[in-house]
């Protein structure tokens, strides 16, 4: 199936790319991901201020992920008659409201209620992002547009998390969330002036994301995507404690290795546009295979700081291709139902994050880092095989 499939039933393919609108979406992603993971950088001061445990404060991330998953499955059918420009602007406003509520929260219930709003914004944004990108740029530029949008995730990893941790000690965690709300306001203004009106061309299928699972290629695709993201987050979630051990708790080395991961991930996301415009499934299967090799090599040399730094950097570089790759795959395989496909992909990823983190913890506690690397590597190998043998027909 070619990327130039007929999509006129759902979208009007533009003749010229609206890159300003694409960049506004990337900025929106930067703000959303920053807000999503701010509690990770500010966990201790939040817990101390509200007189709750760090475990309770950490549930702010869990609640956000849960609402993102639920929203991704139902946002398309529930808003099938609403202009997509209005939806994107609404998500920016929900982010602003969430951050302001967090900054003013005086107890755990209010804190969690605020994060519910953010979960809705994140789930809705990611569900609609692929379909909206298809309406902002010509077909040939969709991979590039998606790689730009996803670069906001990498930039947030590089800049927002360490900066929030540093500034939190200077101005306090509440003011950090005020600044995050300001990011949301800037994103809203940028999107307001650049996003065109995008009324739905057809009413969304009431079956939504679930109806797509009747297609064999979607079942295999979502299974394989879940395997890749599970393997990645099993590795990523427990990367820091392993690095700390390998560098003897040297914070400067730890920071440099984590920075190398973030920068290389950003570079990988930018390279994704070029690679994905040539062959989607082969790019994804090649990335999964490379990540499997990296994980298996680290089982032998992972306790050597130099090799570890190189391995982590290459893991970040390779994974940078994965998120825009799957969104581009959705745009190719189900161009007629890109919103429903995007919702199914978000649900698969959010579920995979939970499974990967849980399985990674079990492996790390029971078998140590070597067992974790083996588990991630084997899962990536299986995903690469399924991509090549079952999913490639659609890429």
VMD Tcl script that draws the C-alpha trace (Angstrom):
set ca {
  {0.00 0.00 0.00}
  {1.50 3.34 -1.03}
  {1.60 6.44 1.12}
  {-0.16 8.17 -1.73}
  {-3.32 6.18 -1.07}
  {-6.61 7.92 -1.65}
  {-7.44 9.87 1.50}
  {-9.84 12.42 0.10}
  {-12.74 10.81 1.89}
  {-11.41 12.06 5.20}
  {-8.92 14.83 4.51}
  {-8.24 17.45 1.91}
  {-4.57 17.09 1.01}
  {-2.94 20.56 0.99}
  {-0.90 21.73 -1.96}
  {1.53 23.66 0.25}
  {2.92 22.76 3.66}
  {1.83 24.82 6.67}
  {5.14 24.51 8.51}
  {4.24 27.23 10.99}
  {1.29 25.12 12.13}
  {3.49 22.02 12.34}
  {6.01 23.90 14.50}
  {3.19 25.13 16.74}
  {2.21 21.49 17.30}
  {5.82 20.61 18.15}
  {5.84 23.43 20.71}
  {2.57 22.10 22.09}
  {4.16 18.66 22.46}
  {7.09 20.23 24.28}
  {4.71 21.83 26.77}
  {2.56 18.72 27.26}
  {5.50 16.36 27.84}
  {7.14 18.89 30.15}
  {3.96 19.10 32.23}
  {3.49 15.31 32.19}
  {6.87 14.51 33.71}
  {7.47 17.56 35.92}
  {6.41 15.59 39.03}
  {9.31 13.18 38.40}
  {11.79 16.05 38.78}
  {9.90 17.62 41.71}
  {8.63 14.56 43.56}
  {10.28 15.24 46.92}
  {9.33 18.92 47.33}
  {5.74 18.21 46.21}
  {5.44 15.41 48.78}
  {6.96 17.51 51.54}
  {4.75 20.52 50.80}
  {1.49 18.55 50.71}
  {2.54 16.23 53.55}
  {2.11 13.09 51.49}
  {4.50 10.27 50.64}
  {6.65 10.32 47.52}
  {4.77 7.22 46.38}
  {1.49 9.12 46.60}
  {2.98 12.08 44.76}
  {4.19 9.70 42.06}
  {0.59 8.69 41.34}
  {0.23 12.02 39.56}
  {2.10 10.43 36.65}
  {0.01 7.24 36.84}
  {-3.30 9.12 36.77}
  {-2.15 11.17 33.79}
  {-1.18 8.05 31.83}
  {-4.47 6.29 32.67}
  {-6.60 9.22 31.48}
  {-4.46 9.55 28.35}
  {-5.17 5.89 27.56}
  {-8.94 6.22 28.10}
  {-9.13 9.48 26.16}
  {-7.23 8.03 23.20}
  {-9.88 5.34 22.72}
  {-12.95 7.56 22.84}
  {-11.98 11.13 21.87}
  {-12.51 10.55 18.13}
  {-16.12 9.29 18.20}
  {-17.12 11.69 21.01}
  {-15.89 14.76 19.11}
  {-16.63 13.60 15.56}
  {-18.53 16.81 14.71}
  {-16.03 19.27 16.21}
  {-13.50 21.29 14.21}
  {-10.04 19.80 14.84}
  {-8.54 23.27 15.27}
  {-10.93 23.84 18.16}
  {-9.90 20.50 19.66}
  {-6.18 21.31 19.55}
  {-6.75 24.72 21.12}
  {-8.89 23.08 23.81}
  {-6.07 20.67 24.68}
  {-3.71 23.62 25.18}
  {-6.24 25.27 27.50}
  {-6.65 22.04 29.46}
  {-2.88 21.93 29.96}
  {-2.89 25.52 31.25}
  {-5.78 24.77 33.62}
  {-4.06 21.61 34.87}
  {-0.75 23.34 35.63}
  {-2.49 26.22 37.42}
  {-4.52 23.78 39.52}
  {-1.38 21.84 40.44}
  {0.38 25.06 41.43}
  {-2.54 25.95 43.72}
  {-3.28 22.45 45.04}
  {-3.41 22.09 48.82}
  {-4.02 18.34 49.07}
  {-3.66 15.09 47.13}
  {-7.24 14.89 45.72}
  {-6.91 18.36 44.16}
  {-3.50 17.44 42.80}
  {-4.83 14.28 41.16}
  {-7.89 16.10 39.78}
  {-5.58 18.58 38.10}
  {-3.61 15.78 36.50}
  {-6.82 14.24 35.13}
  {-7.18 17.32 32.92}
  {-3.63 16.93 31.66}
  {-4.23 13.25 30.85}
  {-7.22 14.19 28.71}
  {-5.13 16.80 26.88}
  {-2.25 14.39 26.23}
  {-4.43 11.50 25.09}
  {-6.48 13.73 22.83}
  {-3.49 15.50 21.32}
  {-1.63 12.31 20.41}
  {-4.76 10.67 19.04}
  {-5.46 13.48 16.60}
  {-1.87 14.51 15.80}
  {-1.29 12.12 12.86}
  {-4.60 12.97 11.17}
  {-3.96 16.69 11.65}
  {-0.43 16.45 10.24}
  {-1.93 14.82 7.14}
  {-4.09 17.93 6.70}
  {-1.25 20.42 7.17}
  {1.31 19.16 4.64}
  {1.35 17.38 1.27}
  {1.47 13.60 1.42}
  {5.19 13.39 0.66}
  {5.98 15.64 3.66}
  {3.98 13.71 6.27}
  {7.01 11.75 7.64}
  {9.00 14.99 7.99}
  {6.08 16.77 9.67}
  {5.63 13.96 12.19}
  {9.35 13.87 12.97}
  {9.21 17.63 13.70}
  {6.19 17.17 15.97}
  {7.90 14.36 17.88}
  {11.09 16.41 18.26}
  {9.20 18.30 20.96}
  {9.35 15.15 23.09}
  {13.13 14.90 22.78}
  {13.65 18.60 23.47}
  {11.56 18.28 26.61}
  {13.74 15.36 27.74}
  {16.92 17.40 27.18}
  {15.81 20.76 28.58}
  {12.73 20.65 30.75}
  {13.46 17.84 33.23}
  {16.96 18.93 34.36}
  {15.99 22.62 34.30}
  {12.90 21.97 36.43}
  {14.98 20.04 38.96}
  {17.46 22.91 39.17}
  {14.93 25.75 39.31}
  {12.76 23.88 41.77}
  {15.40 24.43 44.43}
  {15.52 28.16 43.65}
  {11.92 29.27 43.15}
  {9.85 26.32 44.42}
  {7.78 23.65 42.71}
  {4.59 25.71 42.55}
  {6.29 28.43 40.52}
  {7.68 25.76 38.18}
  {4.11 24.70 37.36}
  {3.19 28.36 36.87}
  {5.96 28.54 34.27}
  {4.60 25.37 32.65}
  {1.18 27.05 32.46}
  {2.87 29.98 30.71}
  {4.27 27.51 28.14}
  {0.72 26.35 27.53}
  {-0.46 29.93 26.99}
  {2.31 30.54 24.45}
  {1.42 27.29 22.69}
  {-2.25 28.30 22.58}
  {-1.40 31.69 21.04}
  {0.91 30.14 18.43}
  {-1.65 27.52 17.46}
  {-4.45 30.10 17.38}
  {-2.66 32.10 14.70}
  {-1.25 29.22 12.64}
  {-3.66 26.27 12.71}
  {-6.27 26.45 9.94}
  {-9.88 25.45 10.38}
  {-10.17 21.67 10.02}
  {-13.80 20.59 10.10}
  {-14.36 16.82 10.05}
  {-14.87 15.62 6.50}
  {-16.90 12.58 7.52}
  {-18.50 11.43 10.75}
  {-16.19 9.21 12.74}
  {-16.98 5.53 12.88}
  {-18.86 4.81 16.09}
  {-16.72 1.72 16.57}
  {-13.70 4.03 16.69}
  {-10.35 2.48 17.44}
  {-11.82 -0.92 18.31}
  {-13.26 -1.36 14.84}
  {-9.79 -1.20 13.30}
  {-8.75 -4.34 15.16}
  {-10.84 -6.32 12.69}
  {-8.02 -5.68 10.22}
  {-5.25 -8.25 10.53}
  {-2.48 -5.79 9.73}
  {-3.64 -3.49 12.55}
  {-3.66 -6.33 15.06}
  {-0.10 -7.30 14.13}
  {1.00 -3.69 14.01}
  {-0.35 -2.79 17.44}
  {1.06 -5.99 18.97}
  {4.48 -5.22 17.54}
  {4.34 -1.56 18.60}
  {3.43 -2.63 22.14}
  {6.38 -5.06 22.19}
  {8.84 -2.34 21.12}
  {7.59 0.24 23.60}
  {7.45 -2.35 26.42}
  {11.06 -3.34 25.75}
  {12.15 0.30 25.59}
  {10.47 1.35 28.82}
  {11.71 -1.73 30.64}
  {15.19 -0.53 29.68}
  {14.58 3.20 30.11}
  {12.77 3.11 33.47}
  {15.67 1.38 35.22}
  {18.48 2.98 33.24}
  {19.35 5.57 35.87}
  {19.96 3.22 38.85}
  {22.12 0.99 36.68}
  {24.17 3.92 35.38}
  {24.62 5.21 38.93}
  {26.13 1.87 39.93}
  {28.36 1.71 36.86}
  {29.81 5.21 37.45}
  {30.08 4.76 41.24}
  {27.39 7.40 41.84}
  {29.43 10.12 40.13}
  {26.71 12.68 39.41}
  {28.71 14.47 36.72}
  {29.18 11.25 34.72}
  {25.55 10.30 35.30}
  {24.38 13.68 34.00}
  {26.61 13.47 30.94}
  {25.35 10.00 30.01}
  {21.71 11.05 30.44}
  {22.40 14.19 28.39}
  {23.97 12.02 25.67}
  {20.79 9.93 25.62}
  {18.57 13.01 25.27}
  {20.66 14.70 22.58}
  {21.06 11.53 20.52}
  {17.33 10.85 20.82}
  {16.62 14.32 19.45}
  {18.99 13.72 16.53}
  {17.34 10.37 15.82}
  {13.92 12.01 15.72}
  {15.13 14.56 13.17}
  {16.71 11.81 11.03}
  {13.45 9.87 11.12}
  {11.82 12.10 8.52}
  {14.42 11.18 5.90}
  {14.46 7.45 6.67}
  {10.70 7.04 6.92}
  {10.05 8.76 3.61}
  {11.87 5.85 1.94}
  {10.56 2.75 3.69}
  {8.59 2.73 6.92}
  {8.44 -0.91 8.02}
  {12.07 -1.63 7.10}
  {13.18 1.45 9.06}
  {11.18 0.34 12.09}
  {12.39 -3.28 11.89}
  {15.98 -2.11 11.44}
  {15.68 0.17 14.48}
  {14.25 -2.69 16.60}
  {17.06 -5.00 15.46}
  {19.74 -2.41 16.31}
  {18.23 -1.85 19.75}
  {18.20 -5.61 20.34}
  {21.90 -5.77 19.44}
  {22.69 -2.85 21.76}
  {20.84 -4.48 24.67}
  {22.56 -7.84 24.14}
  {26.00 -6.20 23.85}
  {25.36 -4.37 27.12}
  {24.85 -7.72 28.86}
  {28.59 -8.26 28.35}
  {30.07 -4.77 28.81}
  {27.32 -2.86 30.60}
  {29.34 -2.28 33.77}
  {32.08 -0.44 31.86}
  {31.19 3.25 31.98}
  {32.63 4.08 28.55}
  {30.82 1.28 26.73}
  {27.67 2.02 28.71}
  {27.71 5.67 27.64}
  {28.08 4.70 23.98}
  {25.37 2.05 24.24}
  {22.90 4.40 25.94}
  {23.57 7.12 23.35}
  {23.00 4.72 20.44}
  {19.85 3.41 22.11}
  {18.54 6.98 22.31}
  {19.51 7.68 18.70}
  {17.78 4.55 17.42}
  {14.66 4.95 19.53}
  {14.25 8.46 18.12}
  {12.98 6.83 14.92}
  {10.31 4.73 16.65}
  {7.52 7.18 17.72}
  {7.32 9.13 14.43}
  {7.77 5.83 12.60}
  {4.63 4.30 14.04}
  {2.60 7.47 13.48}
  {3.76 7.50 9.85}
  {2.80 3.83 9.57}
  {-0.71 4.70 10.79}
  {-0.92 7.45 8.16}
  {-0.05 4.90 5.47}
  {-2.08 1.89 6.58}
  {-5.33 3.59 7.65}
  {-5.33 7.02 5.98}
  {-9.13 6.81 5.90}
  {-9.32 6.45 9.69}
  {-6.14 8.14 10.93}
  {-7.80 9.48 14.09}
  {-9.08 6.07 15.17}
  {-5.71 4.55 14.29}
  {-3.94 7.21 16.30}
  {-6.16 6.46 19.29}
  {-5.39 2.75 19.05}
  {-1.66 3.50 18.83}
  {-1.74 5.78 21.89}
  {-3.64 3.13 23.87}
  {-1.11 0.47 22.85}
  {1.82 2.66 23.85}
  {0.34 3.69 27.20}
  {-0.43 0.05 28.02}
  {3.07 -0.95 26.92}
  {4.64 1.68 29.18}
  {2.88 0.20 32.20}
  {3.72 -3.40 31.27}
  {7.31 -2.55 30.38}
  {7.96 -0.67 33.60}
  {6.42 -3.46 35.69}
  {8.24 -6.26 33.87}
  {11.47 -4.28 33.96}
  {11.19 -3.88 37.71}
  {10.62 -7.61 38.15}
  {13.65 -8.44 35.99}
  {15.87 -5.80 37.60}
  {15.02 -6.93 41.13}
  {15.37 -10.63 40.35}
  {18.14 -10.79 37.75}
  {19.82 -7.40 37.89}
  {20.69 -5.24 34.90}
  {21.95 -8.20 32.86}
  {18.56 -9.91 33.08}
  {16.86 -6.66 32.16}
  {19.06 -6.21 29.08}
  {18.44 -9.81 28.00}
  {14.69 -9.36 28.37}
  {14.62 -6.10 26.41}
  {16.93 -7.50 23.73}
  {14.88 -10.64 23.15}
  {11.65 -8.63 23.00}
  {13.20 -6.27 20.43}
  {14.37 -9.24 18.34}
  {10.85 -10.68 18.28}
  {9.43 -7.27 17.36}
  {11.93 -6.91 14.49}
  {10.93 -10.36 13.21}
  {7.20 -9.55 13.32}
  {7.78 -6.20 11.65}
  {9.65 -7.82 8.78}
  {7.45 -10.88 8.37}
  {3.95 -9.66 9.27}
  {3.85 -5.86 9.12}
  {6.22 -5.10 6.25}
  {3.54 -5.83 3.66}
  {1.91 -2.55 4.64}
  {5.08 -0.43 4.82}
}
mol new
graphics top color blue
foreach p $ca { graphics top sphere $p radius 0.5 }
foreach p [lrange $ca 0 end-1] q [lrange $ca 1 end] { graphics top cylinder $p $q radius 0.2 }
display resetview
